Amino acid sequence: MIDLQITSENPGWDTDLPDYESVIERAIHAVFATCPVAGEIKDSVPSIEISITLSDDESVRILNRDYRGKDKPTNVLSFAMQDTEDGWEYPTPGIPCTLGDLVIALETVAREATDETKSFADHFTHLVVHGTLHLLGYDHIDDDEAEEMEDLEVNILNGLGIKNPYLLPDGD
């Protein structure tokens, strides 16, 4: 069972994406249906909790500053509960798992979608997938990790009927 705790801190989310709850559920279920690590975790624990906060640039800027040392907003922040000083660790089998938290900035998502000529819903879905993969231990710090994570994102999004978000607008 995947338990999603969804909180909207900004009324703009209701305007820009009134069905955000169903979009989030669909994206996260696609991750767990497609990603091997997610499937292994889902099969080993009785429940998985993920918290998603739909926020704004100012709140995300403060979190980004305080937790990452970057005093600017970003599209999505992921706070993985399985991260340790030694790296990411699988949850303990048989015990409910709190996978972590995602915080998403409305204005940045809207601006990026416009700049990249993508629909708001498709870009938001991509960021939910991207953030959830971070909660599952995926990263894009080095080229090999980035390629693995991007390939997985493209595969998940393709299953949702969303085209490759890494292609340039002219298809190159």
C-alpha positions in Angstrom: 0.0 0.0 0.0 1.3 3.5 -0.9 0.0 6.2 1.4 0.3 9.7 0.0 0.1 12.7 2.2 -0.6 15.6 -0.1 -0.7 19.2 1.2 -1.2 22.3 -0.9 0.2 25.5 0.7 -0.6 27.7 -2.2 -4.1 28.3 -3.7 -2.5 28.7 -7.1 -2.2 24.9 -7.3 -6.0 24.6 -7.4 -6.1 27.0 -10.3 -3.2 25.7 -12.3 -3.8 22.0 -11.7 -7.2 21.3 -10.0 -6.7 17.6 -10.3 -3.2 17.6 -8.8 -4.1 14.7 -6.4 -4.9 12.3 -9.2 -1.9 13.4 -11.2 0.4 12.7 -8.2 -1.2 9.3 -7.5 -0.9 8.3 -11.2 2.8 9.4 -11.3 3.8 7.7 -8.1 2.0 4.5 -9.0 3.7 4.5 -12.4 7.1 4.8 -10.6 6.3 1.8 -8.4 5.0 -0.3 -11.3 8.1 0.5 -13.5 11.1 1.1 -11.3 12.9 -2.2 -10.1 14.0 -0.7 -6.8 10.5 0.7 -6.1 9.0 -2.7 -6.9 11.4 -4.5 -4.5 10.6 -2.1 -1.7 6.8 -2.3 -2.3 7.0 -6.2 -2.1 9.1 -6.1 1.1 7.2 -3.7 3.4 3.5 -3.5 4.4 3.1 0.2 3.6 5.0 3.1 2.1 4.3 6.7 3.0 5.3 9.7 0.9 4.6 13.3 1.8 4.1 15.8 -1.1 3.9 19.5 -0.3 2.7 21.8 -3.1 4.3 25.1 -2.2 5.7 28.2 -3.7 9.1 29.7 -4.8 9.7 31.5 -1.5 9.1 28.5 0.7 11.2 26.3 -1.5 14.0 28.9 -1.7 14.2 28.9 2.1 14.3 25.1 2.2 16.9 25.0 -0.6 19.0 27.6 1.3 18.8 25.8 4.6 19.2 22.2 3.5 21.3 22.6 0.3 23.1 25.9 0.7 21.5 27.3 -2.4 19.7 30.5 -1.8 17.3 30.3 -4.8 14.1 28.4 -5.6 14.1 25.1 -7.5 11.4 23.0 -9.0 11.4 20.0 -6.6 13.2 19.2 -3.4 13.4 15.6 -2.2 14.1 14.6 1.4 14.7 10.9 1.4 14.3 9.2 4.8 16.5 6.3 3.6 19.5 8.6 3.1 22.3 7.9 5.6 25.9 9.1 6.1 26.9 6.0 4.2 24.5 6.5 1.3 20.9 5.3 0.6 19.7 2.2 2.3 16.8 -0.1 1.6 14.0 0.0 4.1 13.8 -2.7 6.7 11.7 -5.6 5.3 8.4 -6.1 7.1 8.2 -2.7 8.7 6.2 0.2 7.3 8.4 2.6 5.4 8.3 6.4 5.4 10.1 7.0 2.1 10.4 10.8 2.4 9.1 14.2 1.4 8.8 16.1 -1.8 8.3 19.9 -1.9 7.4 21.4 -5.3 7.4 25.1 -6.2 4.4 26.4 -8.2 6.0 29.4 -9.9 9.2 27.5 -10.9 7.2 24.6 -12.4 4.9 27.1 -14.3 7.9 29.1 -15.6 9.8 26.0 -16.7 6.8 24.5 -18.4 6.3 27.7 -20.4 10.0 28.1 -21.2 10.3 24.5 -22.3 6.9 24.6 -24.2 5.5 21.7 -22.1 2.1 21.5 -20.6 2.0 22.3 -16.9 0.6 18.9 -16.0 3.2 17.0 -18.0 6.1 19.0 -16.5 4.6 18.6 -13.0 4.2 14.8 -13.6 7.8 14.6 -14.6 8.9 16.4 -11.4 6.9 14.1 -9.2 8.5 11.1 -11.0 12.0 12.7 -10.7 11.5 13.5 -7.0 10.2 10.1 -6.2 13.2 8.5 -7.9 15.4 10.6 -5.6 13.5 9.3 -2.6 14.3 5.8 -3.9 18.1 6.5 -4.0 18.5 7.5 -7.6 20.7 10.6 -8.4 22.3 12.4 -11.2 25.5 13.6 -9.8 27.8 11.7 -12.2 27.1 10.9 -15.8 26.3 7.2 -15.4 23.9 7.9 -12.6 22.3 10.7 -14.6 21.9 8.4 -17.6 20.3 5.6 -15.5 17.9 8.0 -13.8 16.9 9.8 -17.0 16.3 6.5 -18.9 14.1 5.4 -16.0 12.2 8.7 -16.0 11.7 8.6 -19.8 10.4 5.0 -19.5 8.0 5.8 -16.7 6.7 9.0 -18.5 6.3 7.1 -21.7 4.0 4.7 -19.9 2.0 7.7 -18.9 1.7 9.0 -22.4 4.2 11.8 -21.8 7.0 12.4 -24.3 10.7 12.5 -23.4 11.2 15.6 -21.3 14.8 15.8 -22.2 14.3 16.3 -25.9 14.6 19.9 -27.1 11.4 21.5 -28.3 12.2 21.0 -31.9 12.6 17.2 -31.3 16.4 17.1 -31.3 
